[in-house]
Amino acid sequence: MPIILVATTNPGKLREYEQMLANVPGARVASPNDIEIWCEVAETGSTMAENALLKARAFHAALPPRAKEEGVWVLGDDSGLEVDALDGAPGIYSNRWAGPNTTPLDRNKYLIERLKDTPDEARTARFRCVIALISPDGKEHLVEGVVEGRIAHAPEGGGGFGYDPVFELPDGRRMSQLSPDEKNRISHRGIAGAQAAAIVASHSDIVSPA
């Protein structure tokens, strides 16, 4: 039975990964609290891939002997919003570009203000997610998911989290207006998560070295 430690305490991310990894036979998604570890990981990478690897490697190194014996996989991710009119910003700084201690509402307002003079055709953007997955025997895997859209003029929808209320999909709906199942199928995290799930499923017989 594979155990997949998701290296985050973000409840939205944990909930989505529990749903996305549910198709791995017998898998159990665990939070750092479940395994009783925590690492303060400075996101000093210059790319999402580097930051995802920093998280996964730190949590893998911190696994207690019991967890290593049980064959725990470690999943670290980094994701963000890339806005073409802002030269790809906020990107890896998506959670902190509006300033310290800001809320998702603050960041959405800041984004809309930055784009107030930008015409609709130039408001193109994408969500990107990179997942770093480390198997119980220490092998590293990197997968990526991308979803294209544009930035709306005002937030809508009550679902999701982060920039979901201002991210408009090609069909006109916001990411925040999707059901959890649909979001997990088409979102950046859902696309990357499906690839991660396939890796775990295809290596479910891996156990940690004795």
FENZITA-V587993 format. One record per pair of residues at least 4 apart in sequence whose ideal C-beta (glycine too) atoms are under 7 Angstrom apart, sorted by sequence separation. I is the first residue (numbers start at 0). J is the second residue. If there is no record, write none. Layout:
i=I j=J
i=I j=J
//
This chain:
i=9 j=13
i=10 j=14
i=11 j=15
i=12 j=16
i=13 j=17
i=14 j=18
i=15 j=19
i=16 j=20
i=17 j=21
i=29 j=33
i=45 j=49
i=47 j=51
i=48 j=52
i=49 j=53
i=50 j=54
i=51 j=55
i=52 j=56
i=53 j=57
i=54 j=58
i=55 j=59
i=56 j=60
i=57 j=61
i=62 j=66
i=64 j=68
i=65 j=69
i=67 j=71
i=89 j=93
i=92 j=96
i=95 j=99
i=97 j=101
i=101 j=105
i=103 j=107
i=104 j=108
i=105 j=109
i=106 j=110
i=107 j=111
i=108 j=112
i=109 j=113
i=110 j=114
i=111 j=115
i=117 j=121
i=133 j=137
i=134 j=138
i=151 j=155
i=159 j=163
i=162 j=166
i=167 j=171
i=168 j=172
i=172 j=176
i=177 j=181
i=178 j=182
i=179 j=183
i=180 j=184
i=181 j=185
i=182 j=186
i=185 j=189
i=186 j=190
i=187 j=191
i=188 j=192
i=189 j=193
i=191 j=195
i=192 j=196
i=193 j=197
i=194 j=198
i=195 j=199
i=196 j=200
i=197 j=201
i=198 j=202
i=199 j=203
i=7 j=12
i=29 j=34
i=31 j=36
i=44 j=49
i=62 j=67
i=66 j=71
i=101 j=106
i=117 j=122
i=158 j=163
i=172 j=177
i=177 j=182
i=184 j=189
i=7 j=13
i=20 j=26
i=31 j=37
i=44 j=50
i=81 j=87
i=82 j=88
i=133 j=139
i=167 j=173
i=168 j=174
i=183 j=189
i=5 j=12
i=89 j=96
i=156 j=163
i=166 j=173
i=182 j=189
i=5 j=13
i=20 j=28
i=42 j=50
i=88 j=96
i=97 j=105
i=114 j=122
i=131 j=139
i=132 j=140
i=156 j=164
i=166 j=174
i=174 j=182
i=44 j=53
i=62 j=71
i=80 j=89
i=81 j=90
i=97 j=106
i=155 j=164
i=164 j=173
i=79 j=89
i=131 j=141
i=154 j=164
i=163 j=173
i=5 j=16
i=17 j=28
i=42 j=53
i=79 j=90
i=154 j=165
i=163 j=174
i=164 j=175
i=16 j=28
i=79 j=91
i=97 j=109
i=129 j=141
i=130 j=142
i=163 j=175
i=174 j=186
i=40 j=53
i=80 j=93
i=40 j=54
i=59 j=73
i=77 j=91
i=79 j=93
i=129 j=143
i=151 j=165
i=58 j=73
i=128 j=143
i=150 j=165
i=159 j=174
i=127 j=143
i=128 j=144
i=150 j=166
i=151 j=167
i=159 j=175
i=3 j=20
i=13 j=30
i=40 j=57
i=58 j=75
i=156 j=173
i=158 j=175
i=55 j=73
i=127 j=145
i=148 j=166
i=149 j=167
i=155 j=173
i=157 j=175
i=158 j=176
i=38 j=57
i=55 j=74
i=148 j=167
i=156 j=175
i=158 j=177
i=38 j=58
i=55 j=75
i=125 j=145
i=126 j=146
i=148 j=168
i=155 j=175
i=156 j=176
i=54 j=75
i=125 j=146
i=148 j=169
i=155 j=176
i=1 j=23
i=8 j=30
i=36 j=58
i=125 j=147
i=151 j=173
i=3 j=26
i=5 j=28
i=8 j=31
i=38 j=61
i=52 j=75
i=125 j=148
i=159 j=182
i=1 j=25
i=51 j=75
i=124 j=148
i=0 j=25
i=1 j=26
i=2 j=27
i=3 j=28
i=4 j=29
i=5 j=30
i=6 j=31
i=36 j=61
i=51 j=76
i=124 j=149
i=3 j=29
i=36 j=62
i=51 j=77
i=123 j=149
i=124 j=150
i=0 j=27
i=2 j=29
i=36 j=63
i=50 j=77
i=122 j=149
i=85 j=113
i=122 j=150
i=4 j=34
i=47 j=77
i=84 j=114
i=47 j=78
i=34 j=66
i=47 j=79
i=84 j=117
i=42 j=77
i=114 j=150
i=84 j=121
i=84 j=122
i=146 j=185
i=83 j=123
i=110 j=150
i=126 j=166
i=146 j=186
i=50 j=91
i=83 j=124
i=111 j=152
i=146 j=187
i=82 j=124
i=111 j=153
i=124 j=166
i=145 j=187
i=81 j=124
i=144 j=187
i=47 j=91
i=80 j=124
i=81 j=125
i=144 j=188
i=46 j=91
i=144 j=189
i=80 j=126
i=81 j=127
i=144 j=190
i=107 j=154
i=144 j=191
i=6 j=54
i=78 j=126
i=79 j=127
i=143 j=191
i=6 j=55
i=78 j=127
i=142 j=191
i=78 j=128
i=6 j=58
i=76 j=128
i=77 j=129
i=142 j=194
i=76 j=129
i=142 j=195
i=4 j=58
i=76 j=130
i=111 j=165
i=107 j=162
i=110 j=165
i=74 j=130
i=75 j=131
i=103 j=160
i=107 j=164
i=74 j=132
i=103 j=161
i=107 j=165
i=140 j=198
i=128 j=187
i=72 j=132
i=73 j=133
i=126 j=186
i=127 j=187
i=128 j=188
i=72 j=133
i=126 j=187
i=130 j=191
i=72 j=134
i=129 j=191
i=130 j=192
i=72 j=135
i=128 j=191
i=132 j=195
i=71 j=135
i=70 j=135
i=130 j=195
i=132 j=198
i=2 j=69
i=4 j=71
i=6 j=73
i=2 j=70
i=4 j=72
i=6 j=74
i=82 j=150
i=134 j=202
i=1 j=70
i=2 j=71
i=3 j=72
i=4 j=73
i=5 j=74
i=6 j=75
i=136 j=205
i=2 j=72
i=4 j=74
i=135 j=205
i=1 j=72
i=3 j=74
i=134 j=205
i=135 j=206
i=136 j=207
i=135 j=207
i=136 j=208
i=59 j=133
i=55 j=131
i=54 j=131
i=55 j=132
i=56 j=133
i=51 j=129
i=55 j=133
i=51 j=130
i=52 j=131
i=47 j=127
i=51 j=131
i=48 j=129
i=47 j=129
i=80 j=162
i=48 j=141
i=78 j=187
i=78 j=188
i=74 j=195
i=72 j=199
i=70 j=205
i=70 j=206
i=70 j=207
i=68 j=207
i=67 j=207
i=11 j=160
i=18 j=179
i=19 j=183
i=18 j=183
i=15 j=183
i=19 j=189
i=20 j=192
i=15 j=188
i=19 j=192
i=23 j=196
i=26 j=199
i=19 j=193
i=22 j=196
i=16 j=192
i=20 j=196
i=23 j=199
i=24 j=200
i=19 j=196
i=23 j=200
i=24 j=203
i=3 j=199
i=1 j=199
i=1 j=203
//
